[in-house]
């Protein structure tokens, strides 16, 4: 293993990184191109590019069938899907969410004049801690948004019990969780509804897109109205709405990728196993594992760096970047420390000790179809070289 070089060393010595091209977190998984292009030809032939065309309708049917849920309402992206679901459920006042999530979860509430109230997380799963959620319920609370972080199911039953006890509405941000299960049932069937992101960085993508899934007929109909300006038929607006429609070409990408999703999961599982083997036995480094009794896309390779490791998490990230391995500090520093929410809740960290600790420890490593096979061993070498006296 060659010596680890800092960015400054690279600039002075001109030594090349381990990889000539950057190895990214979140490189798009692209399925069968021929299938996708055949779908695009159909779109161009029928000249229906948007407005709930046949490709979107087929996509919705396939997703609902895949997840064993009654309704899939496709959207232009996951954030709009969150906003429409929140508004369709009639949430207002305060809604409890984790701070340890992508900021869109909080933004989707705050953008609509709803106060996101941050609850702490479980140190092992990184999902909402039900006891912390209970502590944050007030008379102004109208709902809870659980997040299936890293595709690992939240504590669905416990959160539903809290919602039932206090008369709250429960929904889930399932942006990471397409293909995951909870107690052998597909994520997408829990709470009032679940919201998926099909952004290019996700295991399953439509280039850009999202969806809300639900078994609630009335809720599904309301969201279908809302994503198309409230139109029901021609010239008949019966509900306030916006433009949240998925376009046909995105649905085409989704259909092509859905056909190959099992292959994507198999490669992700192989990558995760390679990381697990490469990083085993390194004191101070913990790889988050997945429950072998449940399904998961294995898309996120997440490690924690604790205080027993001789250098900081940030030093590891810098060393990896020097080798053109662009690992990420998801979701640092936590929503509550980002300016809009730091200004709103200057003392939120007092209620979020686990979130703060995890935010300083986590690194997300590259995975997916495009990841070179040698990356896990290279990362092993980088991390070992940062340990004084360690052999690579």
C-alpha positions as a Python dict, from the first residue, in 0.01 Angstrom:
ca = {
    (1, 'X'): (0, 0, 0),
    (2, 'X'): (151, 331, -98),
    (3, 'X'): (186, 608, 158),
    (4, 'X'): (-117, 829, 210),
    (5, 'X'): (-76, 1177, 73),
    (6, 'X'): (-255, 1494, 177),
    (7, 'X'): (-398, 1735, -78),
    (8, 'X'): (-97, 1960, -13),
    (9, 'X'): (142, 1670, -81),
    (10, 'X'): (-36, 1599, -408),
    (11, 'X'): (2, 1961, -514),
    (12, 'X'): (372, 1971, -423),
    (13, 'X'): (482, 1630, -547),
    (14, 'X'): (242, 1585, -833),
    (15, 'X'): (181, 1224, -731),
    (16, 'X'): (-131, 1083, -897),
    (17, 'X'): (-425, 956, -688),
    (18, 'X'): (-509, 586, -680),
    (19, 'X'): (-795, 637, -928),
    (20, 'X'): (-759, 857, -1233),
    (21, 'X'): (-1135, 925, -1239),
    (22, 'X'): (-1325, 1011, -920),
    (23, 'X'): (-1508, 723, -754),
    (24, 'X'): (-1831, 882, -631),
    (25, 'X'): (-2097, 804, -379),
    (26, 'X'): (-2429, 799, -562),
    (27, 'X'): (-2316, 726, -919),
    (28, 'X'): (-2634, 646, -1117),
    (29, 'X'): (-2736, 287, -1170),
    (30, 'X'): (-2836, 260, -1534),
    (31, 'X'): (-3020, -55, -1635),
    (32, 'X'): (-3080, -200, -1980),
    (33, 'X'): (-3024, 84, -2227),
    (34, 'X'): (-3192, -99, -2513),
    (35, 'X'): (-3512, -143, -2311),
    (36, 'X'): (-3504, 224, -2209),
    (37, 'X'): (-3452, 342, -2567),
    (38, 'X'): (-3739, 123, -2689),
    (39, 'X'): (-3961, 291, -2432),
    (40, 'X'): (-3839, 633, -2551),
    (41, 'X'): (-3924, 539, -2910),
    (42, 'X'): (-4279, 455, -2796),
    (43, 'X'): (-4304, 794, -2625),
    (44, 'X'): (-4189, 979, -2937),
    (45, 'X'): (-4417, 775, -3161),
    (46, 'X'): (-4730, 849, -2959),
    (47, 'X'): (-4623, 1213, -2898),
    (48, 'X'): (-4736, 1199, -2536),
    (49, 'X'): (-4455, 1348, -2328),
    (50, 'X'): (-4630, 1428, -1999),
    (51, 'X'): (-4974, 1477, -1836),
    (52, 'X'): (-5026, 1125, -1702),
    (53, 'X'): (-4934, 947, -2022),
    (54, 'X'): (-4937, 570, -2077),
    (55, 'X'): (-4575, 523, -1963),
    (56, 'X'): (-4646, 688, -1626),
    (57, 'X'): (-4963, 485, -1585),
    (58, 'X'): (-4774, 163, -1658),
    (59, 'X'): (-4499, 269, -1417),
    (60, 'X'): (-4752, 332, -1139),
    (61, 'X'): (-4915, -7, -1193),
    (62, 'X'): (-4581, -186, -1187),
    (63, 'X'): (-4458, -8, -873),
    (64, 'X'): (-4786, -71, -687),
    (65, 'X'): (-4767, -438, -785),
    (66, 'X'): (-4399, -462, -687),
    (67, 'X'): (-4471, -316, -342),
    (68, 'X'): (-4806, -494, -288),
    (69, 'X'): (-4982, -163, -229),
    (70, 'X'): (-5308, -32, -380),
    (71, 'X'): (-5190, 305, -508),
    (72, 'X'): (-4869, 452, -645),
    (73, 'X'): (-4893, 823, -727),
    (74, 'X'): (-4588, 912, -936),
    (75, 'X'): (-4436, 1259, -892),
    (76, 'X'): (-4169, 1473, -1055),
    (77, 'X'): (-3936, 1432, -755),
    (78, 'X'): (-3931, 1312, -397),
    (79, 'X'): (-3943, 1657, -239),
    (80, 'X'): (-4262, 1755, -421),
    (81, 'X'): (-4399, 1412, -328),
    (82, 'X'): (-4330, 1489, 39),
    (83, 'X'): (-4492, 1832, 14),
    (84, 'X'): (-4804, 1700, -158),
    (85, 'X'): (-4839, 1410, 88),
    (86, 'X'): (-4801, 1646, 385),
    (87, 'X'): (-5062, 1884, 248),
    (88, 'X'): (-5300, 1606, 145),
    (89, 'X'): (-5288, 1467, 500),
    (90, 'X'): (-5376, 1810, 639),
    (91, 'X'): (-5071, 1835, 863),
    (92, 'X'): (-5018, 2168, 1037),
    (93, 'X'): (-4869, 2315, 1353),
    (94, 'X'): (-4580, 2089, 1454),
    (95, 'X'): (-4466, 1761, 1300),
    (96, 'X'): (-4198, 1542, 1459),
    (97, 'X'): (-3909, 1437, 1233),
    (98, 'X'): (-3550, 1327, 1278),
    (99, 'X'): (-3275, 1583, 1229),
    (100, 'X'): (-3056, 1301, 1100),
    (101, 'X'): (-3197, 1292, 748),
    (102, 'X'): (-3160, 1473, 418),
    (103, 'X'): (-3273, 1831, 467),
    (104, 'X'): (-3566, 1792, 223),
    (105, 'X'): (-3759, 1608, 497),
    (106, 'X'): (-3755, 1920, 713),
    (107, 'X'): (-3785, 2164, 421),
    (108, 'X'): (-4104, 1997, 297),
    (109, 'X'): (-4267, 2095, 627),
    (110, 'X'): (-4111, 2439, 682),
    (111, 'X'): (-4184, 2542, 321),
    (112, 'X'): (-4555, 2502, 404),
    (113, 'X'): (-4550, 2692, 732),
    (114, 'X'): (-4528, 2377, 948),
    (115, 'X'): (-4272, 2359, 1228),
    (116, 'X'): (-4041, 2056, 1207),
    (117, 'X'): (-3972, 1937, 1561),
    (118, 'X'): (-3654, 1732, 1574),
    (119, 'X'): (-3643, 1413, 1780),
    (120, 'X'): (-3333, 1209, 1854),
    (121, 'X'): (-3232, 880, 1696),
    (122, 'X'): (-3132, 531, 1801),
    (123, 'X'): (-2750, 504, 1812),
    (124, 'X'): (-2748, 161, 1645),
    (125, 'X'): (-3008, 197, 1368),
    (126, 'X'): (-2984, 576, 1311),
    (127, 'X'): (-3366, 582, 1287),
    (128, 'X'): (-3606, 777, 1508),
    (129, 'X'): (-3600, 672, 1873),
    (130, 'X'): (-3967, 621, 1976),
    (131, 'X'): (-3892, 733, 2333),
    (132, 'X'): (-3745, 1057, 2197),
    (133, 'X'): (-4054, 1104, 1979),
    (134, 'X'): (-4280, 1072, 2284),
    (135, 'X'): (-4084, 1345, 2461),
    (136, 'X'): (-4142, 1588, 2174),
    (137, 'X'): (-4523, 1556, 2148),
    (138, 'X'): (-4705, 1879, 2238),
    (139, 'X'): (-5065, 2000, 2198),
    (140, 'X'): (-4959, 2151, 1863),
    (141, 'X'): (-4829, 1822, 1723),
    (142, 'X'): (-5034, 1687, 1432),
    (143, 'X'): (-4806, 1424, 1285),
    (144, 'X'): (-4488, 1219, 1275),
    (145, 'X'): (-4266, 1158, 973),
    (146, 'X'): (-4048, 852, 1022),
    (147, 'X'): (-3749, 799, 795),
    (148, 'X'): (-3625, 456, 687),
    (149, 'X'): (-3266, 572, 690),
    (150, 'X'): (-3013, 383, 478),
    (151, 'X'): (-3308, 167, 369),
    (152, 'X'): (-3329, 8, 715),
    (153, 'X'): (-3688, 10, 834),
    (154, 'X'): (-3785, 253, 1109),
    (155, 'X'): (-3960, 120, 1419),
    (156, 'X'): (-4294, 120, 1243),
    (157, 'X'): (-4510, -44, 1509),
    (158, 'X'): (-4376, 171, 1793),
    (159, 'X'): (-4426, 493, 1594),
    (160, 'X'): (-4777, 385, 1493),
    (161, 'X'): (-4860, 319, 1861),
    (162, 'X'): (-4749, 672, 1953),
    (163, 'X'): (-4952, 818, 1666),
    (164, 'X'): (-5261, 623, 1771),
    (165, 'X'): (-5220, 720, 2137),
    (166, 'X'): (-5203, 1092, 2060),
    (167, 'X'): (-5433, 1108, 1758),
    (168, 'X'): (-5149, 1193, 1518),
    (169, 'X'): (-5101, 1112, 1152),
    (170, 'X'): (-4801, 899, 1067),
    (171, 'X'): (-4625, 896, 732),
    (172, 'X'): (-4282, 778, 623),
    (173, 'X'): (-4001, 922, 418),
    (174, 'X'): (-3891, 608, 234),
    (175, 'X'): (-3644, 785, 3),
    (176, 'X'): (-3374, 524, 80),
    (177, 'X'): (-3601, 225, 115),
    (178, 'X'): (-3724, 105, -224),
    (179, 'X'): (-3690, -273, -213),
    (180, 'X'): (-3671, -290, 167),
    (181, 'X'): (-3907, -480, 398),
    (182, 'X'): (-4034, -452, 754),
    (183, 'X'): (-4139, -782, 907),
    (184, 'X'): (-4136, -931, 559),
    (185, 'X'): (-4379, -670, 421),
    (186, 'X'): (-4262, -421, 161),
    (187, 'X'): (-4184, -69, 271),
    (188, 'X'): (-4452, 141, 104),
    (189, 'X'): (-4749, -2, 293),
    (190, 'X'): (-4709, 163, 634),
    (191, 'X'): (-4854, 469, 803),
    (192, 'X'): (-5102, 684, 611),
    (193, 'X'): (-4859, 685, 318),
    (194, 'X'): (-4493, 648, 228),
    (195, 'X'): (-4286, 875, 6),
    (196, 'X'): (-4012, 748, -226),
    (197, 'X'): (-3737, 934, -408),
    (198, 'X'): (-3629, 801, -746),
    (199, 'X'): (-3347, 1052, -784),
    (200, 'X'): (-3046, 947, -992),
    (201, 'X'): (-2842, 872, -679),
    (202, 'X'): (-3088, 613, -546),
    (203, 'X'): (-3056, 236, -592),
    (204, 'X'): (-3368, 249, -808),
    (205, 'X'): (-3397, 565, -1013),
    (206, 'X'): (-3610, 729, -1282),
    (207, 'X'): (-3336, 985, -1351),
    (208, 'X'): (-3545, 1228, -1145),
    (209, 'X'): (-3872, 1144, -979),
    (210, 'X'): (-4060, 1024, -676),
    (211, 'X'): (-4387, 869, -568),
    (212, 'X'): (-4631, 836, -281),
    (213, 'X'): (-4771, 491, -205),
    (214, 'X'): (-5081, 425, 3),
    (215, 'X'): (-5374, 189, 55),
    (216, 'X'): (-5601, 488, 123),
    (217, 'X'): (-5827, 545, -180),
    (218, 'X'): (-5935, 896, -80),
    (219, 'X'): (-5580, 1009, -5),
    (220, 'X'): (-5454, 874, -338),
    (221, 'X'): (-5729, 1056, -529),
    (222, 'X'): (-5652, 1382, -347),
    (223, 'X'): (-5283, 1356, -432),
    (224, 'X'): (-5358, 1282, -797),
    (225, 'X'): (-5560, 1601, -810),
    (226, 'X'): (-5296, 1803, -629),
    (227, 'X'): (-5009, 1698, -858),
    (228, 'X'): (-5202, 1831, -1162),
    (229, 'X'): (-5320, 2174, -1041),
    (230, 'X'): (-5642, 2023, -904),
    (231, 'X'): (-5786, 1938, -1246),
    (232, 'X'): (-6049, 1667, -1277),
    (233, 'X'): (-6115, 1644, -1647),
    (234, 'X'): (-6095, 1938, -1886),
    (235, 'X'): (-6143, 2290, -1749),
    (236, 'X'): (-6264, 2158, -1414),
    (237, 'X'): (-6045, 2253, -1116),
    (238, 'X'): (-6187, 2107, -796),
    (239, 'X'): (-5888, 2122, -560),
    (240, 'X'): (-5589, 2351, -493),
    (241, 'X'): (-5285, 2200, -660),
    (242, 'X'): (-4946, 2239, -818),
    (243, 'X'): (-4738, 2081, -1094),
    (244, 'X'): (-4598, 1760, -950),
    (245, 'X'): (-4634, 1530, -1250),
    (246, 'X'): (-4373, 1276, -1355),
    (247, 'X'): (-4285, 1302, -1725),
    (248, 'X'): (-4298, 1004, -1961),
    (249, 'X'): (-3923, 969, -2020),
    (250, 'X'): (-3860, 941, -1644),
    (251, 'X'): (-4121, 668, -1620),
    (252, 'X'): (-3944, 494, -1910),
    (253, 'X'): (-3616, 494, -1718),
    (254, 'X'): (-3800, 362, -1414),
    (255, 'X'): (-3953, 74, -1607),
    (256, 'X'): (-3615, -21, -1755),
    (257, 'X'): (-3447, -7, -1414),
    (258, 'X'): (-3728, -197, -1244),
    (259, 'X'): (-3667, -491, -1477),
    (260, 'X'): (-3303, -496, -1368),
    (261, 'X'): (-3348, -409, -1002),
    (262, 'X'): (-3266, -758, -872),
    (263, 'X'): (-2932, -739, -1054),
    (264, 'X'): (-2859, -401, -895),
    (265, 'X'): (-2934, -541, -549),
    (266, 'X'): (-2710, -843, -612),
    (267, 'X'): (-2417, -616, -703),
    (268, 'X'): (-2481, -394, -402),
    (269, 'X'): (-2485, -701, -174),
    (270, 'X'): (-2156, -813, -325),
    (271, 'X'): (-2004, -468, -270),
    (272, 'X'): (-2128, -454, 90),
    (273, 'X'): (-1984, -800, 160),
    (274, 'X'): (-1649, -690, 14),
    (275, 'X'): (-1644, -386, 242),
    (276, 'X'): (-1741, -599, 540),
    (277, 'X'): (-1447, -830, 476),
    (278, 'X'): (-1202, -548, 400),
    (279, 'X'): (-1286, -344, 710),
    (280, 'X'): (-1325, -629, 959),
    (281, 'X'): (-1106, -604, 1266),
    (282, 'X'): (-1010, -237, 1235),
    (283, 'X'): (-1052, -98, 1587),
    (284, 'X'): (-1267, 215, 1590),
    (285, 'X'): (-1438, 149, 1255),
    (286, 'X'): (-1793, 6, 1255),
    (287, 'X'): (-1968, -92, 934),
    (288, 'X'): (-2346, -66, 963),
    (289, 'X'): (-2490, -403, 873),
    (290, 'X'): (-2830, -500, 738),
    (291, 'X'): (-3083, -738, 891),
    (292, 'X'): (-3039, -1064, 699),
    (293, 'X'): (-3402, -1160, 771),
    (294, 'X'): (-3531, -859, 574),
    (295, 'X'): (-3485, -745, 215),
    (296, 'X'): (-3277, -436, 144),
    (297, 'X'): (-3111, -278, -158),
    (298, 'X'): (-2774, -265, 26),
    (299, 'X'): (-2719, 63, -156),
    (300, 'X'): (-2564, 254, 134),
    (301, 'X'): (-2228, 150, 274),
    (302, 'X'): (-2204, 340, 602),
    (303, 'X'): (-1921, 336, 853),
    (304, 'X'): (-1887, 503, 1191),
    (305, 'X'): (-1551, 627, 1319),
    (306, 'X'): (-1545, 635, 1697),
    (307, 'X'): (-1300, 785, 1944),
    (308, 'X'): (-1085, 473, 1962),
    (309, 'X'): (-962, 538, 1608),
    (310, 'X'): (-642, 748, 1618),
    (311, 'X'): (-753, 1015, 1369),
    (312, 'X'): (-1080, 1196, 1307),
    (313, 'X'): (-1355, 1108, 1065),
    (314, 'X'): (-1267, 1420, 864),
    (315, 'X'): (-903, 1307, 834),
    (316, 'X'): (-1019, 976, 686),
    (317, 'X'): (-1243, 1157, 438),
    (318, 'X'): (-953, 1384, 336),
    (319, 'X'): (-723, 1085, 286),
    (320, 'X'): (-983, 908, 73),
    (321, 'X'): (-1040, 1221, -135),
    (322, 'X'): (-664, 1238, -196),
    (323, 'X'): (-700, 898, -365),
    (324, 'X'): (-998, 1024, -572),
    (325, 'X'): (-1240, 819, -357),
    (326, 'X'): (-1508, 1078, -291),
    (327, 'X'): (-1663, 946, 30),
    (328, 'X'): (-1928, 1168, 192),
    (329, 'X'): (-2020, 1296, 539),
    (330, 'X'): (-2397, 1230, 517),
    (331, 'X'): (-2598, 1418, 667),
    (332, 'X'): (-2353, 1638, 848),
    (333, 'X'): (-2405, 1845, 1056),
    (334, 'X'): (-2772, 1745, 1097),
    (335, 'X'): (-3071, 1956, 993),
    (336, 'X'): (-3085, 2129, 1331),
    (337, 'X'): (-2740, 2281, 1274),
    (338, 'X'): (-2812, 2409, 923),
    (339, 'X'): (-2880, 2781, 919),
    (340, 'X'): (-3259, 2791, 873),
    (341, 'X'): (-3315, 2553, 1163),
    (342, 'X'): (-3020, 2666, 1375),
    (343, 'X'): (-3177, 3012, 1376),
    (344, 'X'): (-3521, 2868, 1453),
    (345, 'X'): (-3404, 2625, 1724),
    (346, 'X'): (-3073, 2753, 1865),
    (347, 'X'): (-3077, 2503, 2154),
    (348, 'X'): (-3205, 2196, 1967),
    (349, 'X'): (-2881, 2008, 2027),
    (350, 'X'): (-2974, 1976, 2395),
    (351, 'X'): (-3242, 1727, 2287),
    (352, 'X'): (-3030, 1559, 2020),
    (353, 'X'): (-2715, 1417, 2182),
    (354, 'X'): (-2715, 1096, 1977),
    (355, 'X'): (-2773, 1285, 1652),
    (356, 'X'): (-2478, 1511, 1726),
    (357, 'X'): (-2253, 1215, 1806),
    (358, 'X'): (-2348, 1022, 1492),
    (359, 'X'): (-2308, 1334, 1275),
    (360, 'X'): (-1940, 1351, 1372),
    (361, 'X'): (-1879, 981, 1302),
    (362, 'X'): (-2047, 878, 977),
    (363, 'X'): (-1887, 825, 638),
    (364, 'X'): (-2077, 692, 337),
    (365, 'X'): (-1859, 497, 96),
    (366, 'X'): (-1902, 443, -281),
    (367, 'X'): (-2110, 151, -407),
    (368, 'X'): (-2338, 72, -701),
    (369, 'X'): (-2294, -67, -1051),
    (370, 'X'): (-2012, 171, -1144),
    (371, 'X'): (-1784, 105, -845),
    (372, 'X'): (-1446, -52, -935),
    (373, 'X'): (-1399, -386, -759),
    (374, 'X'): (-1072, -280, -596),
    (375, 'X'): (-1226, 12, -401),
    (376, 'X'): (-1293, -174, -72),
    (377, 'X'): (-934, -300, -47),
    (378, 'X'): (-799, 44, -139),
    (379, 'X'): (-1012, 199, 139),
    (380, 'X'): (-884, -69, 377),
    (381, 'X'): (-529, 37, 289),
    (382, 'X'): (-602, 407, 336),
    (383, 'X'): (-759, 352, 677),
    (384, 'X'): (-485, 111, 791),
    (385, 'X'): (-217, 361, 686),
    (386, 'X'): (-375, 620, 915),
    (387, 'X'): (-318, 390, 1216),
    (388, 'X'): (33, 436, 1355),
    (389, 'X'): (224, 110, 1338),
    (390, 'X'): (-46, -69, 1141),
    (391, 'X'): (47, -293, 848),
    (392, 'X'): (-153, -285, 525),
}
